[in-house]
Amino acid sequence: MMAGGKLDMDACGCGNMKRKIGFCIGAVSFMSLLAGLDGSLSFAQDARELIQTIAEQQKKIQTLTAGFYQKKETSLAKDPLVSSGTVRFKRPDRVHFIYSEPEQMEMVLEGKTIWIYYPVRSQAEKYSFARNKRVTRYLEPVIGIFQKNFGQLADTYNIVYQGAEPDRLYRFRLQPKEEKIQKFLSRVDVWIDKGSGAILRFKMIEASKDRLWMEFKDLQINPPLKDEDLTIRIPPTVKVLEQISP
């Protein structure tokens, strides 16, 4: 499993990595998630205007904190994997998850690096997109949904506006255009708050039919956050396991 103090992805299984990262994806779902429209001509113009309005709202979100609930349905487990905690977001690409249930865990996304820390186990892991092509192929297109603007996303995803819902939410569906992404990702559905432009619900369906559902509550938009507020403080006695770059 380990070689030279590093975590071997092949030995651990890519599915295990995907399961962990599946819990992380969605963290920056509060920033710009708007792109080209792929809908019927009868409401195409109105939808484009709506997208532009939401885009302007989301540009104003520089930091955000919220509580979250998530549920992962996977063929690898009989029952859904349920967890909850809090999340902090800071532009352009910092996200900090603090899990309270079912196990204490912290997960931070910093650019192209993910840190995971289990305080009870005294265990920490580091995953770098730049150093691992396999991880990059799985993560970059999905995390790109939240780190790129809508114009850039249109190159990778078809964006379908699915209408407004009674609880003041707009719903959009993102479907990957490229076959290499379609091999692991079927679609992503998001529910956007009409008032703030923030994403309140998120559902990702993988090609394997595994599903990740996330819901955010108690949002605070633009609270004062520094980079160090979104940093995991790993004790020096804890060894950080880095994956082997294939």
C-alpha positions in Angstrom: 0.0 0.0 0.0 2.8 2.4 0.8 6.2 2.9 -0.7 8.7 5.4 0.8 6.0 6.9 3.0 3.6 7.5 0.0 0.2 6.1 -0.7 0.0 3.8 -3.7 -3.2 4.5 -5.6 -3.2 1.1 -7.4 -2.8 -0.8 -4.2 -5.5 1.1 -2.4 -7.8 1.1 -5.3 -9.0 4.0 -7.4 -12.5 3.4 -6.2 -11.5 4.2 -2.7 -10.0 7.5 -3.9 -13.1 8.3 -5.9 -15.3 7.6 -2.9 -13.4 10.1 -0.8 -13.3 12.8 -3.4 -16.9 12.2 -4.2 -17.6 13.6 -0.7 -15.5 16.6 -1.4 -16.9 17.6 -4.8 -19.4 20.3 -4.4 -17.5 22.4 -2.0 -17.1 25.4 -4.3 -20.6 25.0 -5.7 -21.4 28.5 -4.5 -19.3 30.3 -7.0 -20.0 30.9 -10.7 -21.8 27.9 -12.1 -23.3 29.3 -15.3 -22.7 28.6 -18.9 -24.2 28.3 -22.3 -27.8 27.2 -22.6 -29.1 24.0 -24.3 -32.9 24.3 -24.1 -35.9 24.9 -26.3 -36.2 28.0 -28.4 -39.5 29.0 -26.8 -37.7 30.2 -23.6 -34.1 30.4 -24.8 -33.9 34.2 -24.6 -35.5 34.4 -21.2 -33.2 31.7 -19.9 -30.1 33.4 -21.2 -31.2 36.6 -19.4 -31.7 34.6 -16.2 -28.3 33.0 -16.5 -26.7 36.5 -16.9 -28.6 37.7 -13.8 -27.4 34.8 -11.7 -23.9 35.2 -13.0 -23.8 38.8 -11.8 -25.1 37.6 -8.4 -22.4 35.0 -8.1 -19.6 37.4 -8.9 -20.4 39.1 -5.7 -19.8 35.9 -3.6 -16.2 36.1 -2.5 -16.4 34.0 0.6 -19.1 31.7 2.1 -19.7 29.5 5.0 -22.5 26.9 5.4 -23.6 23.7 7.1 -24.0 20.7 4.8 -25.6 17.3 4.6 -24.5 14.8 2.1 -25.5 11.3 1.0 -23.5 9.0 -1.2 -25.2 6.0 -2.8 -22.7 3.5 -4.2 -22.6 -0.1 -5.3 -19.7 -0.6 -2.9 -22.0 -0.2 0.1 -25.4 -1.7 1.0 -26.6 1.4 2.7 -26.2 5.1 1.7 -23.1 6.8 3.2 -24.4 9.8 5.1 -22.3 12.6 6.6 -22.6 16.2 7.7 -20.6 19.2 8.9 -19.6 22.7 7.8 -17.9 24.1 4.8 -16.0 27.3 4.1 -15.2 28.7 0.6 -12.9 31.5 -0.5 -12.2 32.6 -4.0 -10.6 31.7 -6.2 -10.1 28.0 -5.3 -10.0 27.3 -1.5 -12.6 25.0 0.1 -12.5 23.6 3.6 -14.8 20.8 4.7 -15.1 20.0 8.4 -16.9 16.7 8.9 -18.6 16.0 12.3 -20.6 12.9 11.3 -20.1 9.9 11.0 -16.3 10.5 11.7 -14.3 13.6 12.4 -12.4 14.6 9.3 -11.2 17.7 7.5 -10.7 18.0 3.8 -9.2 21.0 2.1 -9.0 21.8 -1.6 -6.2 24.3 -2.5 -5.9 24.8 -6.2 -4.9 21.4 -7.5 -4.1 19.8 -4.2 -6.4 18.0 -1.8 -5.5 17.5 1.9 -7.4 15.0 4.1 -6.9 14.8 7.9 -8.4 12.3 10.3 -7.7 13.7 13.8 -9.0 10.6 15.7 -6.8 8.3 13.6 -3.8 10.7 13.6 -3.7 10.2 9.8 -3.3 12.6 6.9 -3.2 12.3 3.2 -2.3 14.5 0.3 -3.5 14.2 -3.3 -2.1 16.3 -6.1 -3.9 16.6 -9.4 -0.7 17.9 -11.1 1.3 14.8 -10.1 -1.3 12.2 -10.8 -2.9 11.9 -14.3 -5.4 9.3 -13.1 -6.7 11.6 -10.3 -6.7 14.6 -12.7 -8.8 12.8 -15.3 -11.4 12.0 -12.7 -11.5 15.2 -10.7 -10.5 18.1 -12.9 -13.6 18.1 -15.2 -15.9 18.0 -12.2 -14.2 20.5 -9.9 -13.8 22.7 -13.0 -17.6 23.1 -12.8 -17.0 25.2 -9.7 -13.7 26.9 -10.5 -14.4 28.1 -14.0 -16.8 30.7 -15.2 -19.9 29.8 -17.3 -18.3 30.8 -20.6 -15.4 28.3 -20.0 -17.8 25.6 -18.8 -19.7 25.7 -22.1 -16.7 24.1 -23.8 -17.1 21.0 -21.6 -20.7 20.8 -20.6 -24.2 21.3 -22.1 -26.2 23.4 -19.6 -29.9 22.9 -19.5 -32.2 25.3 -17.6 -35.0 23.1 -16.1 -37.1 25.8 -14.7 -38.0 27.4 -11.4 -39.3 25.5 -8.3 -41.7 26.6 -5.6 -39.1 27.1 -2.9 -37.4 30.0 -4.8 -34.9 27.8 -6.6 -33.7 27.6 -10.2 -32.7 24.2 -11.4 -29.9 23.5 -14.0 -28.5 20.3 -15.4 -24.9 19.9 -16.6 -24.1 17.1 -19.0 -20.6 16.4 -20.2 -19.9 16.8 -23.9 -16.6 14.8 -24.1 -16.7 11.0 -24.2 -13.7 10.7 -21.8 -15.8 12.5 -19.1 -19.0 10.6 -19.9 -17.1 7.4 -19.0 -17.4 8.3 -15.3 -19.8 11.2 -15.1 -23.4 11.1 -16.4 -24.7 14.5 -15.2 -24.8 17.1 -12.4 -28.0 18.8 -11.2 -27.8 22.1 -9.2 -30.5 24.1 -7.4 -29.7 27.8 -7.2 -31.2 30.3 -4.8 -33.1 33.1 -6.6 -32.1 35.7 -4.1 -28.4 35.2 -3.7 -27.3 33.1 -6.7 -25.8 30.6 -4.3 -26.2 26.8 -4.9 -28.3 25.2 -2.2 -28.5 21.7 -3.5 -26.3 19.5 -5.7 -26.6 16.1 -7.2 -24.0 14.2 -9.1 -24.7 11.0 -11.0 -21.8 9.0 -12.2 -21.8 6.7 -15.2 -21.7 3.7 -12.7 -25.0 5.0 -11.3 -23.4 6.0 -8.0 -25.0 9.2 -6.7 -23.8 12.0 -4.5 -26.4 14.4 -3.0 -25.4 17.5 -1.1 -27.6 20.1 0.6 -26.4 23.4 2.1 -28.1 25.4 4.9 -27.4 28.4 7.2 -25.4 30.2 4.5 -23.4 33.2 5.4 -22.3 35.1 2.3 -19.0 37.1 2.3 -18.0 36.6 6.0 -14.5 37.8 6.7 -12.2 34.8 5.9 -8.4 34.6 5.6 -6.5 31.9 3.8 -5.4 30.5 7.1 -9.0 30.1 8.1 -9.3 27.4 5.4 -6.1 25.6 6.3 -5.8 22.2 8.0 -3.5 22.4 11.1 -1.9 19.0 11.0 0.2 18.3 14.1 3.9 17.8 13.3 3.7 14.3 14.8 1.3 13.2 12.1 2.9 11.8 8.9 1.3 13.0 5.7 0.9 10.1 3.1 1.4 11.3 -0.4 0.1 9.3 -3.4 2.6 7.8 -5.8 2.4 9.6 -9.2 1.9 6.9 -11.9 
